[in-house]
């Protein structure tokens, strides 16, 4: 089975013109670079695929990651994401995540 992880980032006062600009802003507000490194490693190891979408009107980015189930479980155990969620929220981001088995 696979795990589908949907992550939606919204910034109400954002003025991003494209996906790359919004991604750069999100990365700048992260406090835990180990989580980004773990995601980069998992992606290069083909443990998940990702589709990104950007809505300039809503100032919203959606990531849909489809993971190998074992890789997802290992990633979540190692990186619960609380530090980055807190840092993004304190910087004005709204981050929602949903998980489904597909």
Secondary structure, DSSP 8 states (H G I E B T S, - for coil): -EEEEEEEEE-TT----SHHHHHHHHHHH-S-HHHHHHHHHHHHTTSEEEEEEEETTTTEEEEEEEEEHHHHHHHHHH---HHHHHHHHHTT-EEEEEEEE-
